[in-house]
Each structure stands twice: as structure tokens, then as C-alpha cells.
Amino acid sequence: MEQRELVVVGAGPGGYVAALKAAQLGISCTLVERAEVGGTCLNRGCVPTKSVLHSAEIFAQAKEAALFGVRIPEASVDFSAVRDRAQEVVGRIRDGVESLLAANGIELVRGEARIAPGPLVKVTCQDGDERVFSAHDVVIATGSEPALPPIQGLDGPRVMTSDGMLSDVPCVGSLVVIGGGVIGVEFASAYADFGAAVTVLEALPRLLPTLDRELGQSLALALKKRGCTVCTNALVREVRNETDGAVVVYESKGEVREVRADAILVATGRRCDVASLCADGLELACEQGRIVVDGQLRTSVPHVYAIGDIAAGGLQLAHVASAQGIAAVSAIANVPCEIDLACVPSCVYSNPEISSVGMSEAEAKESGIEVQVGKYLMTGNGKTVIAGMDRGFIKVVARADDGVVVGAQLLCGRATDLVGELALAIARGMTADEAASVIRAHPTFEEGVGEALEAVFGCAVHSLPKARKAVSR
Ligand code: NAD
């Protein structure tokens, strides 16, 4: 039995950030990982997906290059090079994280961990050794994996999850995406830009159903414009695997329909595996398959914390896991954590990009909050015109009585980079006036944020004026 101050299980963006924070706070930390450092986000999620999307964006731009006065006679996609590029990016970032862990004196144990009462952490190491750590505190950060719904035929050779799409980056002429959530629309967007015939089947009435209605609807229009077929209210019933392709059978508006494709991506959510983490009768209170935690990420078992996808309640996002890792370790070290865990930006790296933070207008109304919405159409934004982007908007939702910003939704160039300043405004309780009161450089996409903030009170300079009363002098 080896004594440790802190054992963190899982080295994804939750676990490795928790370990680094522990080192900063002077807590000696052992980090256990059964696969690669960086977890899903770095190895099979956010990072390689964004690399593939970046390749798709470059190809889409190359096809449009003549519009900008650049002649590219024949642009084509080398899918194995797209995959190699994604793997190279992943490798570089992973090396960086491993160096950071080593430089901070964090002990990295490679193996499969199970947690037992004590708390004890029992590790079956990759070299076959069994090690048992008795820890003062344990942080569980084991993430999630793609969930396959109970649909017949999903075991066929042409059916993939995001894991398979990223390890292969297959060259396909046609792709059916089951699920119009974040993963589904990101792959649909990339493959539409690569020139594949893409069909998205979403069971609910719109794409990205958890976000503001206008975001999913506008994205559907943008995808359709690039040749995608988007079917909402489409519930997939079965996949038939045939020699020359797979056929997806779905139900829509009371009719049974079929669509054939070279490959099928299943993107219908992710699941957590709590059961195989618990040994010797350890029982962690769970809710819908995820571990119940309090505001300081404490589970029902003393000295055991859970963060990231496996912790119930939070959004399953890498940056949430990292923030929770910092909050959990701060609680362990008994120091205050200044991060506002309630204000979480969500980003979708589709073309066009989408981001959202705080409340939508509909959510504010449901909560009985009267709001004013400032909306700026990015067609009036210089950088948007320069980049040749046609659709886009930024919406800011502010409380009607005092002007405090409570939400924002963006669909425009670099939306994923712009959402940060609106998240800051929300987390710090700023009014739209206060958030608008800095000079934004010209020409930038960011100017649109300023305009949307000003539009809350009808004062956006680059929007057509609403009917004004004559001002007498
Ligand atoms: P999701 O829950 O976001 O979306 C799944 C979609 O599939 C839902 O809209 C659901 O209605 C639909 N669906 C379910 N069963 C269906 C069926 N039988 N037929 C048709 N549609 C069906 O899940 P996801 O897209 O797999 O993403 C998983 C998690 O990973 C999410 O929490 C997401 O936020 C996170 N993620 C985030 C990013 C990012 O931040 N950019 C990227 C990838 C994943």
C-alpha cells in the first residue's frame, strides 16, 4: 500500500488540469491514466475534430479562391494527409501536456484504476503490476465514451462513432449522420465542405436542439446551401448493411423513409461507465449514469470528488471539466476558487461557427425574466464582408430593468473566439452599456459584439435606424 496526498484518475482536460493545479498549490499528486494523456478531448475529440474541420475550411476556401483573386486550378483532398495532420497536431499538444506534468513533478501511472472504500485506488498497471494507493483525496475524471442507441444494424462495418471517424478520416462520397447535436453537425459541416453528399437525421424539431432556436435553424440553412440534406423530426429505426453501402431507415412525419450512404456516423450522445470504476462495494450516488456532486464537486463518499463528463449536472465540455478540476482541487486545498462555474460558453465549430453563453431569450422568458435583445446582423460588419461570409448574427440578451447582460448567441466568423468577452460580461454582472464601453479594433469580427451590445438599447451605429422622431433644435 502506497500513501498519497491526492490521486487523480483520468488524464483528460479535467484530470490533468486538476493535477497541475494541485502541484501549484503544493499538493503532491499521482495521476492515473489507462490510455493517452489528454483524454477524449485531445486524442479523439475536440482537437482532432477541429484539425479536420480546419482542413475542410481550407478546401472550401480553395474552391472559392477565385472570388478573392487567387487562382487554384485544382484543389483536392488527401484524406490520409488530413488524418496525419490531425494526428501530428494531437501528438504535439500531447507532448506539451506530458512535459508540463513532468515539470510539475506529477507522478504519472499508466494503468486501469478502480476505486475502493478508504479511499483506495487500485491500479492494474500496463506492465502487469498491481499497485494500491491509499489517498487522502481522490478526484475521478474518467470522462465518457460514445453511446450507441438501441438501433438494429449499428454493428455494421460502415457504421462509425466519432472515434472511428477520427482514427480513419474516411474518404466517402456520401455520409449519413444520425444525431444533429454538436458532434453530428461538426462532422456534417466538415464532410459537406469536403464535397460529400451529407444527410443529417435529427429526432427533434431542429438541429442543435439544446441551443437557441435561431442558431439551429440558421445552421440548417447554411448546410442546405452547401448541398446537405437536413431532416429534423426524423427518428432512426434501423440500419441495413448491404454490400455496396448502408441504408438508414427512419420515420418522419408518420412515413418510413430510407437513405443510402457509404458511411454512417452515429452521434447520439455519450455515456459514462461508473460501475467498472467502483471496487470492493464502493457505492457512489449516481443520477442518470453520472456521479452526483455538490457545488465543490464532492461525491457522496467522503474525500472522493468527481469532475468533467462523469459528474452529473454539468455540460459535457472540456473547458467545464478543466474548471471543475481547478474548483475541486481548490476545495481540497481549502483555498477559494474564483471561477464562475455557472457561466459556461458552448461552441460549435461548424461552418459558420456558433457559440452561446448564458440564457437565450426563450429561456429568460421561461424563467420570468423580462429581457431586451440586441441583435446585430453581420452583413454590416467589414471583416465579414472581406472574408466573403454571407450569413451571421450576434444576439445579446439583457435584463430589461437594469440592462445586465444575461446571455448571448452568435453565428458568425470566429464566433467561438468572440464568446469569451460576453461570458466575462455575464460572469462579472456587467450591463450592456458597460460591456459596450471599450473601443474594439477595426476591422474585426469583434466589432459585431459591440454593435449587438449597443443594439440592446437601439443604438447600434452600423444598423439601419428604426423610425426616429424628428429632433427639434
Ligand atoms: P448530443 O446529445 O449533443 O446530440 C445528440 C443528438 O442526437 C440529439 O439532438 C438527439 O435528439 C439526437 N438523436 C438521438 N437519438 C436519435 C435517433 N435515434 N435518431 C435521430 N436523432 C437522434 O450528443 P453528441 O453530439 O453526440 O455530443 C456528445 C457530447 O459531447 C455533448 O455533450 C457535446 O456538448 C459534447 N461535444 C462538444 C463539442 C464542442 O464543444 N464543440 C464537440 C463535440 C462534442
Residues whose N, C-alpha, C, O or C-beta is under 5 A from the ligand:
A	BS01	NAD	I178 G179 G180 G181 V182 I183 G184 L201 E202 A203 L204 P209 A234 L235 V236 A267 T268 G269 R270 Q316 C347 V348 Y349
